[in-house]
Amino acid sequence: MCVVCGCNNAEDHGAHEHAAPGALDPSSGDLHYGAGPALASVPGLSQARTVKLEADVLGANQRLAERNRAHLKAHGVTAYNLMSSPGAGKTTLLCATIEALRRRAPELPLAVIEGDQQTRLDAERICAAGAPAIQINTGRGCHLDAQMVGDAFARLDLHAQAHHHGHHSPEALLFIENVGNLVCPALWDLGEAAKVVILSVTEGEDKPLKYPDMFAAATLMVINKIDLLPYVHFDVTKCIEYARRVNPGIAVLQLSATRGEGMPAWLDWLLREDAALQERP
């Protein structure tokens, strides 16, 4: 759980205490460290202290996320938070999406916030695909947070254009590519309109059960790289069943970002959701 791992310096928040031991499953011999009230275990911190730490950190982030959400809406910008494990194809999907949207809705303003621990390689790929991008390097951090996104949005042309045109600026899309990680980004609200989790068929259909917080938080699951289905052992039906066991309301799309299969439905979802979200009070 990222709130209490090293990237947030949990040990600096208070005196060391005794952490709860793992719960033993007598039938299997497995140890469970997520069975307490905090749903996590941190060396040197009690469950009570861990719960308090999480509430403090996430509470501060939530206030910033709500500010981001109001700011984005005032500028006519709909933001999507794209999350996945490393290598699932987020950047490839974004490049294909930008190119497809340029053909389908050429007047629609687009921009991307790229999150990685280091380098601006993905931001360079996005710019080459035809959209402005700003890179956020998190250092040792394993997720983006609301402060980072707010700072990055303020530096994008979408923000400047909206200020120039006031509240009558055209609707726009902002894609936030989170750090590749199926655990920590799920906890952090960035002010986005929706979270989208991208799952590659090369990863295995059991990921929604192994990483339930991510799939529970997402509005949409994109099953990517379906062109590889003939070459891998991946049960699409089971994957969707597992995702809806965790999140009964999750929408599902199947596509291949490299071959273009399923891309029209993905664009439909983006534009339909964007219009619906802009109409909400």
N, C-alpha and C positions, 0 to 999 in steps of 0.2 A: 504494500500500500504506500503510494508515493508521499502521502502526507507525513508519514513517520519514517521514511527511509532517509539515507544519507544526503540526498539532494536537497532536503529541507532542513538539515542540521538539527534533527530532533533532539540531540543531546544538549543543545544549547538552551533548551526551553525550560529546564528545571533540573532539580536534583535527581540522582539515580535512585531507582527503586527496584524492587524485585519484580521481574517479569513473570507472568503466569506460565507454568509449564505446559507443554503440549498435551492435548487430550488424547489418551490412548484408546484406539478402537480394539476391544478385546477379540473381536471376530477375525480381524485381518492383521493386527499388529501395527497398523498405520498410526502415525502421529499427526494430529490436527492442531495447527496453531492459529486457526481462524475461527475457533469455536466460542471465544469469549465475547464480551460486549463490544470490544473494539474491532472484532473480526480480523485481527492481526496481532502479531507479537513483536515487540521491540526490546532488545536487550537493554536492561537498565531502567525500563519504564513499566509501571503497573498498567493494568487494563484501564483503570480510572484515569490515570494521567494521559494515556494514549488517546482515550476518547476525548478528553479536554483539549489536547493538542490538535486533534483533527478538527474539532468544532471551531477552534480559534483560527486555524489556517484556512480551512475551507470557507468559514464565514467571511473572512476578509476578502478572499477571492470572489465570493458570490456577490459582494457589494460592488466590486469592480466590474464583474460580468454584467450585472444589471445596468450599470452605467454604460458599458459598451453596447448593450442591446438597445438602449434608448438612443444612444448616439448614432448607431448604424441605421435604425429606423428613421430617425430624423433626416438622415442623408439619403433615404431611399435605397439603402443597400441591404440585401439579404445575404447572410453569411452561412456557409456550410462548413462544418468541422469534419474533415476526412481523417479517419483513424484506421490503422491496420498494423500488423506485424511488419518488420523489415522485409522488403522484397515481394510484397503482395501486389505491387503494381500501382501505387497511388500516383506517382509522378507520371508514369506512362499514361494512366487513365486521364489525368489532368491535361496533359499535352493533347491527347486525342479529343478531349472535351472542348478545349479552347479552339482547336481547328474546326471542329464540327459546329460550334456555336458561331464562329465567325462566318460560316456559310449560311447557317439557318437564321441567325438573328444578328446581322452585322452591326446594327446600331446599339446593341446591348453592351454597356460598359462592363468590363471584367477586370479582376485583379486577383493576385494570389499572395498569401502570406505563407512562406515556407519555413518549416521547423525541422532542425537537425541539431545534433550535438556540435558538429563542426562542418566546415566548408560551405560554399555557396553553389555547389554543383547542380543541385536540383533547381535553384532559382535561375541559373543560367539556361537550363533546359526549358523552363517555363517561358522565359523571355524569348528564346529562339522560336517557341511555338506561337508567339504573337500576343502575349499578355504581360503587363507590368507585374513585377514580383519584388517583394522585399524579403530578405533572408533574416530569420532569427536563429542564432546559434546559442544553444542553451548550456554549453559547457558540459558539466557533469549531470545537468538536469535531464530527466527522462520524459518530459512532457512540456507543452506550452501552458501558460497560465493567462489569466485575464489581463494582468498588467502588461505582459509582453504584447498581446494582441492589440490592446488599446494604443500602446506606443507605436506599433507598426502601422496601424490604420491611419494614425495622424500623419504619417509620412508618405502615404499613397496619394496618387493623383485623384482617386475616387473621393477622398476627403476634401482635397482642395477644390475640385470641380463642384462638389456639393455646396461648399461655402460660397463659391462664386455665384451659383444659381439659386442659392437659398433652398427652401424646402420644396421647390418645384423642379429639382434635378430629376433626370430620368432614373427609372429603377435600374439597379446594377447588381451584379453578383460578385461576391467575395468568397473565394475558396481558401480555407485554412488547412494546409497539409500538416498534420501534427507529427510529432516524432514517432518513428516506427516502434510500437510498443502496444501490446494487447492488454496491458494492466493499468498503468497509471493515468493515461489521458482520459479514461472513462470517468474519473472522479471530478475532473476540472471543467466547470462551465466557463466558456470563453466569451459568452454573449452571442453565440451562434443561434441561428433559427432552428437548426437540426443537426444532429450528429449522424454521420454515415460511416459504417464500418465496412471495410473492403476485405474480403476473404478470398485468397487464391485457392484454386483446386489442388495445388501442390502442397497445401498445408494440412489437409485432413478434415473430414467432415465433423470431427468431434470438438473442434475449437469452441463452439458456443457453450458447450458443457464445461470445458476446461477453464474458460475465461468468461464466466457469466456476467460480470459487471459490465464489460464492454458491450455485449450484445443486449443487455437489459437497458442500457443507456441510449442505444441507437434507434433512430426512427426508421432507417433503411439499412439492409444488408445487401451489398453488391457482391455476388459471386463472380470473381474475375478469372480470366485465363481459361474460359470454357473450351477454347480450341485445343487444350491439352487433355481434355477428358478421355480421349481414346488411349492415352499413354500413362495415365495415373489411376490409382485406386481411390476414387472419391465418389461417394454416394450422395448425389444432389438431394434426393428425397429425404434422406436421413439428416443431412445438414440443415435443411429447412425445418424439419420436425424438431431438431434439437434447439434451433434458434427460437422457435415459437414456444418451446417448452419453457425457455427462460423469459421470453418477451412475446406474449401472444399477439400483440398488435404490430409486430415488426413487419415492414414491407420488404419484399425480396425482388431483386433483379439479377438476371444472369447475363453476362456479356464477355466479350473479348475485346480489350482495348486495342490490341494490335491488329486484329482482323476486322473489327467494326461490327461484329455480331452483337445485337442487343443495344447498340448505341442509340438508336432512335428512341427506344423506351426510356433510357437514362436521361436523354435531353428532355423528353416529355415530362418526366418526373421533376427535373430541376426547374423547368419553366412553369409547370403547373403549381408546384409548391411555392415558387417565388411569388406568383400572382396571388395565391391564396394567403400567403403570409403578409403580403403588402396590404391586403384588404382588411386584415384584422385590426380592431381598434387598439 
